[in-house]
Amino acid sequence: MTIATWVLAHQGGWDEMLLVGAPVVLLVLLLRLANSRAAARQDDDTDAEHR
């Protein structure tokens, strides 16, 4: 049995949760980063208009 086969074998469900959960968590983190950057840029633009 190869290592890849052993790792991808059924492990009671936790491995399937990682296969789904990891990309979801990554997507949430990237969206939060994008939103914070967009908010910061909008605040900078608003401050520049008031000068």
PyMOL Python script that loads the backbone (N, CA, C, O; Angstrom):
from pymol import cmd

cmd.read_pdbstr("""\
ATOM      1  N   MET A   1       0.849  -1.174   0.000  1.00  0.00           N
ATOM      2  CA  MET A   1       0.000   0.000   0.000  1.00  0.00           C
ATOM      3  C   MET A   1       0.903   1.250   0.000  1.00  0.00           C
ATOM      4  O   MET A   1       1.819   1.367   0.814  1.00  0.00           O
ATOM      5  N   THR A   2       0.626   2.162  -0.917  1.00  0.00           N
ATOM      6  CA  THR A   2       1.432   3.384  -0.992  1.00  0.00           C
ATOM      7  C   THR A   2       0.951   4.396   0.041  1.00  0.00           C
ATOM      8  O   THR A   2      -0.134   4.265   0.607  1.00  0.00           O
ATOM      9  N   ILE A   3       1.766   5.384   0.268  1.00  0.00           N
ATOM     10  CA  ILE A   3       1.410   6.428   1.235  1.00  0.00           C
ATOM     11  C   ILE A   3       0.166   7.182   0.771  1.00  0.00           C
ATOM     12  O   ILE A   3      -0.719   7.472   1.577  1.00  0.00           O
ATOM     13  N   ALA A   4       0.092   7.502  -0.537  1.00  0.00           N
ATOM     14  CA  ALA A   4      -1.069   8.231  -1.052  1.00  0.00           C
ATOM     15  C   ALA A   4      -2.349   7.428  -0.852  1.00  0.00           C
ATOM     16  O   ALA A   4      -3.381   7.990  -0.485  1.00  0.00           O
ATOM     17  N   THR A   5      -2.293   6.129  -1.088  1.00  0.00           N
ATOM     18  CA  THR A   5      -3.467   5.287  -0.880  1.00  0.00           C
ATOM     19  C   THR A   5      -3.854   5.272   0.588  1.00  0.00           C
ATOM     20  O   THR A   5      -5.037   5.341   0.922  1.00  0.00           O
ATOM     21  N   TRP A   6      -2.876   5.182   1.454  1.00  0.00           N
ATOM     22  CA  TRP A   6      -3.150   5.155   2.883  1.00  0.00           C
ATOM     23  C   TRP A   6      -3.752   6.474   3.352  1.00  0.00           C
ATOM     24  O   TRP A   6      -4.682   6.479   4.159  1.00  0.00           O
ATOM     25  N   VAL A   7      -3.228   7.594   2.851  1.00  0.00           N
ATOM     26  CA  VAL A   7      -3.720   8.905   3.264  1.00  0.00           C
ATOM     27  C   VAL A   7      -5.126   9.145   2.749  1.00  0.00           C
ATOM     28  O   VAL A   7      -5.956   9.724   3.450  1.00  0.00           O
ATOM     29  N   LEU A   8      -5.402   8.702   1.526  1.00  0.00           N
ATOM     30  CA  LEU A   8      -6.715   8.952   0.927  1.00  0.00           C
ATOM     31  C   LEU A   8      -7.745   7.883   1.266  1.00  0.00           C
ATOM     32  O   LEU A   8      -8.903   8.001   0.866  1.00  0.00           O
ATOM     33  N   ALA A   9      -7.354   6.855   1.987  1.00  0.00           N
ATOM     34  CA  ALA A   9      -8.302   5.833   2.398  1.00  0.00           C
ATOM     35  C   ALA A   9      -9.283   6.427   3.402  1.00  0.00           C
ATOM     36  O   ALA A   9      -8.998   7.440   4.041  1.00  0.00           O
ATOM     37  N   HIS A  10     -10.421   5.796   3.532  1.00  0.00           N
ATOM     38  CA  HIS A  10     -11.453   6.316   4.437  1.00  0.00           C
ATOM     39  C   HIS A  10     -10.933   6.353   5.870  1.00  0.00           C
ATOM     40  O   HIS A  10     -10.475   5.345   6.407  1.00  0.00           O
ATOM     41  N   GLN A  11     -11.014   7.528   6.474  1.00  0.00           N
ATOM     42  CA  GLN A  11     -10.470   7.736   7.812  1.00  0.00           C
ATOM     43  C   GLN A  11     -11.557   8.087   8.829  1.00  0.00           C
ATOM     44  O   GLN A  11     -11.261   8.688   9.861  1.00  0.00           O
ATOM     45  N   GLY A  12     -12.783   7.728   8.557  1.00  0.00           N
ATOM     46  CA  GLY A  12     -13.844   8.010   9.514  1.00  0.00           C
ATOM     47  C   GLY A  12     -14.535   9.336   9.295  1.00  0.00           C
ATOM     48  O   GLY A  12     -15.338   9.746  10.134  1.00  0.00           O
ATOM     49  N   GLY A  13     -14.260  10.010   8.224  1.00  0.00           N
ATOM     50  CA  GLY A  13     -14.958  11.248   7.888  1.00  0.00           C
ATOM     51  C   GLY A  13     -14.152  12.511   8.063  1.00  0.00           C
ATOM     52  O   GLY A  13     -14.460  13.517   7.424  1.00  0.00           O
ATOM     53  N   TRP A  14     -13.123  12.504   8.909  1.00  0.00           N
ATOM     54  CA  TRP A  14     -12.384  13.747   9.144  1.00  0.00           C
ATOM     55  C   TRP A  14     -11.632  14.190   7.902  1.00  0.00           C
ATOM     56  O   TRP A  14     -11.467  15.388   7.669  1.00  0.00           O
ATOM     57  N   ASP A  15     -11.170  13.229   7.095  1.00  0.00           N
ATOM     58  CA  ASP A  15     -10.426  13.607   5.894  1.00  0.00           C
ATOM     59  C   ASP A  15     -11.345  14.238   4.861  1.00  0.00           C
ATOM     60  O   ASP A  15     -10.943  15.165   4.157  1.00  0.00           O
ATOM     61  N   GLU A  16     -12.580  13.743   4.761  1.00  0.00           N
ATOM     62  CA  GLU A  16     -13.532  14.357   3.840  1.00  0.00           C
ATOM     63  C   GLU A  16     -13.902  15.766   4.292  1.00  0.00           C
ATOM     64  O   GLU A  16     -14.089  16.665   3.472  1.00  0.00           O
ATOM     65  N   MET A  17     -14.004  15.947   5.610  1.00  0.00           N
ATOM     66  CA  MET A  17     -14.301  17.291   6.121  1.00  0.00           C
ATOM     67  C   MET A  17     -13.164  18.252   5.777  1.00  0.00           C
ATOM     68  O   MET A  17     -13.416  19.413   5.455  1.00  0.00           O
ATOM     69  N   LEU A  18     -11.919  17.783   5.842  1.00  0.00           N
ATOM     70  CA  LEU A  18     -10.791  18.641   5.476  1.00  0.00           C
ATOM     71  C   LEU A  18     -10.808  18.987   3.992  1.00  0.00           C
ATOM     72  O   LEU A  18     -10.503  20.116   3.608  1.00  0.00           O
ATOM     73  N   LEU A  19     -11.165  18.011   3.163  1.00  0.00           N
ATOM     74  CA  LEU A  19     -11.198  18.257   1.723  1.00  0.00           C
ATOM     75  C   LEU A  19     -12.236  19.310   1.349  1.00  0.00           C
ATOM     76  O   LEU A  19     -12.062  20.034   0.370  1.00  0.00           O
ATOM     77  N   VAL A  20     -13.302  19.396   2.116  1.00  0.00           N
ATOM     78  CA  VAL A  20     -14.333  20.404   1.866  1.00  0.00           C
ATOM     79  C   VAL A  20     -14.070  21.661   2.683  1.00  0.00           C
ATOM     80  O   VAL A  20     -14.221  22.775   2.184  1.00  0.00           O
ATOM     81  N   GLY A  21     -13.677  21.481   3.935  1.00  0.00           N
ATOM     82  CA  GLY A  21     -13.546  22.612   4.843  1.00  0.00           C
ATOM     83  C   GLY A  21     -12.368  23.517   4.549  1.00  0.00           C
ATOM     84  O   GLY A  21     -12.475  24.736   4.684  1.00  0.00           O
ATOM     85  N   ALA A  22     -11.249  22.942   4.150  1.00  0.00           N
ATOM     86  CA  ALA A  22     -10.051  23.760   3.905  1.00  0.00           C
ATOM     87  C   ALA A  22     -10.282  24.792   2.795  1.00  0.00           C
ATOM     88  O   ALA A  22      -9.953  25.962   2.997  1.00  0.00           O
ATOM     89  N   PRO A  23     -10.827  24.419   1.642  1.00  0.00           N
ATOM     90  CA  PRO A  23     -11.085  25.449   0.627  1.00  0.00           C
ATOM     91  C   PRO A  23     -12.114  26.481   1.071  1.00  0.00           C
ATOM     92  O   PRO A  23     -12.004  27.654   0.713  1.00  0.00           O
ATOM     93  N   VAL A  24     -13.108  26.065   1.842  1.00  0.00           N
ATOM     94  CA  VAL A  24     -14.113  27.009   2.328  1.00  0.00           C
ATOM     95  C   VAL A  24     -13.473  28.016   3.270  1.00  0.00           C
ATOM     96  O   VAL A  24     -13.743  29.213   3.171  1.00  0.00           O
ATOM     97  N   VAL A  25     -12.637  27.552   4.172  1.00  0.00           N
ATOM     98  CA  VAL A  25     -11.947  28.452   5.102  1.00  0.00           C
ATOM     99  C   VAL A  25     -11.028  29.396   4.332  1.00  0.00           C
ATOM    100  O   VAL A  25     -10.969  30.588   4.632  1.00  0.00           O
ATOM    101  N   LEU A  26     -10.324  28.875   3.355  1.00  0.00           N
ATOM    102  CA  LEU A  26      -9.444  29.709   2.537  1.00  0.00           C
ATOM    103  C   LEU A  26     -10.239  30.783   1.804  1.00  0.00           C
ATOM    104  O   LEU A  26      -9.808  31.934   1.729  1.00  0.00           O
ATOM    105  N   LEU A  27     -11.386  30.415   1.267  1.00  0.00           N
ATOM    106  CA  LEU A  27     -12.227  31.376   0.559  1.00  0.00           C
ATOM    107  C   LEU A  27     -12.726  32.461   1.507  1.00  0.00           C
ATOM    108  O   LEU A  27     -12.730  33.638   1.148  1.00  0.00           O
ATOM    109  N   VAL A  28     -13.145  32.082   2.706  1.00  0.00           N
ATOM    110  CA  VAL A  28     -13.617  33.061   3.688  1.00  0.00           C
ATOM    111  C   VAL A  28     -12.502  34.029   4.052  1.00  0.00           C
ATOM    112  O   VAL A  28     -12.725  35.237   4.130  1.00  0.00           O
ATOM    113  N   LEU A  29     -11.304  33.502   4.276  1.00  0.00           N
ATOM    114  CA  LEU A  29     -10.173  34.373   4.620  1.00  0.00           C
ATOM    115  C   LEU A  29      -9.838  35.334   3.483  1.00  0.00           C
ATOM    116  O   LEU A  29      -9.567  36.511   3.723  1.00  0.00           O
ATOM    117  N   LEU A  30      -9.855  34.840   2.254  1.00  0.00           N
ATOM    118  CA  LEU A  30      -9.567  35.708   1.112  1.00  0.00           C
ATOM    119  C   LEU A  30     -10.644  36.779   0.930  1.00  0.00           C
ATOM    120  O   LEU A  30     -10.328  37.917   0.580  1.00  0.00           O
ATOM    121  N   LEU A  31     -11.902  36.431   1.162  1.00  0.00           N
ATOM    122  CA  LEU A  31     -12.977  37.416   1.048  1.00  0.00           C
ATOM    123  C   LEU A  31     -12.864  38.481   2.139  1.00  0.00           C
ATOM    124  O   LEU A  31     -13.097  39.662   1.880  1.00  0.00           O
ATOM    125  N   ARG A  32     -12.507  38.067   3.359  1.00  0.00           N
ATOM    126  CA  ARG A  32     -12.313  39.053   4.435  1.00  0.00           C
ATOM    127  C   ARG A  32     -11.161  39.997   4.107  1.00  0.00           C
ATOM    128  O   ARG A  32     -11.254  41.202   4.340  1.00  0.00           O
ATOM    129  N   LEU A  33     -10.082  39.449   3.569  1.00  0.00           N
ATOM    130  CA  LEU A  33      -8.946  40.275   3.189  1.00  0.00           C
ATOM    131  C   LEU A  33      -9.347  41.267   2.097  1.00  0.00           C
ATOM    132  O   LEU A  33      -9.000  42.446   2.165  1.00  0.00           O
ATOM    133  N   ALA A  34     -10.073  40.789   1.101  1.00  0.00           N
ATOM    134  CA  ALA A  34     -10.510  41.668   0.017  1.00  0.00           C
ATOM    135  C   ALA A  34     -11.441  42.755   0.532  1.00  0.00           C
ATOM    136  O   ALA A  34     -11.337  43.910   0.119  1.00  0.00           O
ATOM    137  N   ASN A  35     -12.352  42.393   1.433  1.00  0.00           N
ATOM    138  CA  ASN A  35     -13.276  43.389   1.982  1.00  0.00           C
ATOM    139  C   ASN A  35     -12.550  44.432   2.823  1.00  0.00           C
ATOM    140  O   ASN A  35     -12.876  45.618   2.769  1.00  0.00           O
ATOM    141  N   SER A  36     -11.575  43.994   3.593  1.00  0.00           N
ATOM    142  CA  SER A  36     -10.847  44.967   4.410  1.00  0.00           C
ATOM    143  C   SER A  36     -10.020  45.898   3.530  1.00  0.00           C
ATOM    144  O   SER A  36      -9.918  47.092   3.812  1.00  0.00           O
ATOM    145  N   ARG A  37      -9.436  45.362   2.479  1.00  0.00           N
ATOM    146  CA  ARG A  37      -8.679  46.232   1.562  1.00  0.00           C
ATOM    147  C   ARG A  37      -9.601  47.203   0.839  1.00  0.00           C
ATOM    148  O   ARG A  37      -9.251  48.368   0.652  1.00  0.00           O
ATOM    149  N   ALA A  38     -10.777  46.731   0.432  1.00  0.00           N
ATOM    150  CA  ALA A  38     -11.727  47.603  -0.253  1.00  0.00           C
ATOM    151  C   ALA A  38     -12.211  48.699   0.691  1.00  0.00           C
ATOM    152  O   ALA A  38     -12.344  49.853   0.283  1.00  0.00           O
ATOM    153  N   ALA A  39     -12.473  48.353   1.938  1.00  0.00           N
ATOM    154  CA  ALA A  39     -12.924  49.351   2.909  1.00  0.00           C
ATOM    155  C   ALA A  39     -11.830  50.379   3.167  1.00  0.00           C
ATOM    156  O   ALA A  39     -12.107  51.574   3.267  1.00  0.00           O
ATOM    157  N   ALA A  40     -10.598  49.919   3.273  1.00  0.00           N
ATOM    158  CA  ALA A  40      -9.485  50.844   3.490  1.00  0.00           C
ATOM    159  C   ALA A  40      -9.321  51.779   2.299  1.00  0.00           C
ATOM    160  O   ALA A  40      -9.077  52.973   2.473  1.00  0.00           O
ATOM    161  N   ARG A  41      -9.452  51.247   1.109  1.00  0.00           N
ATOM    162  CA  ARG A  41      -9.324  52.082  -0.089  1.00  0.00           C
ATOM    163  C   ARG A  41     -10.467  53.089  -0.158  1.00  0.00           C
ATOM    164  O   ARG A  41     -10.259  54.241  -0.538  1.00  0.00           O
ATOM    165  N   GLN A  42     -11.668  52.660   0.205  1.00  0.00           N
ATOM    166  CA  GLN A  42     -12.813  53.569   0.192  1.00  0.00           C
ATOM    167  C   GLN A  42     -12.622  54.681   1.227  1.00  0.00           C
ATOM    168  O   GLN A  42     -12.940  55.840   0.961  1.00  0.00           O
ATOM    169  N   ASP A  43     -12.106  54.328   2.403  1.00  0.00           N
ATOM    170  CA  ASP A  43     -11.834  55.353   3.417  1.00  0.00           C
ATOM    171  C   ASP A  43     -10.786  56.332   2.922  1.00  0.00           C
ATOM    172  O   ASP A  43     -10.912  57.533   3.164  1.00  0.00           O
ATOM    173  N   ASP A  44      -9.751  55.853   2.232  1.00  0.00           N
ATOM    174  CA  ASP A  44      -8.727  56.737   1.683  1.00  0.00           C
ATOM    175  C   ASP A  44      -9.315  57.673   0.641  1.00  0.00           C
ATOM    176  O   ASP A  44      -8.978  58.856   0.601  1.00  0.00           O
ATOM    177  N   ASP A  45     -10.200  57.139  -0.210  1.00  0.00           N
ATOM    178  CA  ASP A  45     -10.827  57.967  -1.237  1.00  0.00           C
ATOM    179  C   ASP A  45     -11.728  59.016  -0.605  1.00  0.00           C
ATOM    180  O   ASP A  45     -11.767  60.156  -1.068  1.00  0.00           O
ATOM    181  N   THR A  46     -12.449  58.648   0.443  1.00  0.00           N
ATOM    182  CA  THR A  46     -13.343  59.590   1.131  1.00  0.00           C
ATOM    183  C   THR A  46     -12.520  60.693   1.799  1.00  0.00           C
ATOM    184  O   THR A  46     -12.898  61.864   1.743  1.00  0.00           O
ATOM    185  N   ASP A  47     -11.416  60.337   2.421  1.00  0.00           N
ATOM    186  CA  ASP A  47     -10.552  61.337   3.054  1.00  0.00           C
ATOM    187  C   ASP A  47      -9.957  62.277   2.025  1.00  0.00           C
ATOM    188  O   ASP A  47      -9.803  63.468   2.299  1.00  0.00           O
ATOM    189  N   ALA A  48      -9.621  61.776   0.856  1.00  0.00           N
ATOM    190  CA  ALA A  48      -9.032  62.603  -0.187  1.00  0.00           C
ATOM    191  C   ALA A  48     -10.072  63.600  -0.732  1.00  0.00           C
ATOM    192  O   ALA A  48      -9.710  64.710  -1.121  1.00  0.00           O
ATOM    193  N   GLU A  49     -11.340  63.221  -0.761  1.00  0.00           N
ATOM    194  CA  GLU A  49     -12.396  64.118  -1.260  1.00  0.00           C
ATOM    195  C   GLU A  49     -12.636  65.273  -0.296  1.00  0.00           C
ATOM    196  O   GLU A  49     -13.010  66.363  -0.730  1.00  0.00           O
ATOM    197  N   HIS A  50     -12.431  65.061   0.996  1.00  0.00           N
ATOM    198  CA  HIS A  50     -12.716  66.084   1.993  1.00  0.00           C
ATOM    199  C   HIS A  50     -11.568  67.070   2.171  1.00  0.00           C
ATOM    200  O   HIS A  50     -11.694  68.024   2.938  1.00  0.00           O
ATOM    201  N   ARG A  51     -10.483  66.865   1.499  1.00  0.00           N
ATOM    202  CA  ARG A  51      -9.336  67.771   1.640  1.00  0.00           C
ATOM    203  C   ARG A  51      -9.461  68.962   0.760  1.00  0.00           C
ATOM    204  O   ARG A  51      -8.581  69.822   0.757  1.00  0.00           O
TER     205      ARG A  51
END
""", "prot")
cmd.dss("prot")
cmd.show_as("cartoon", "prot")
cmd.util.cbc("prot")
cmd.orient("prot")
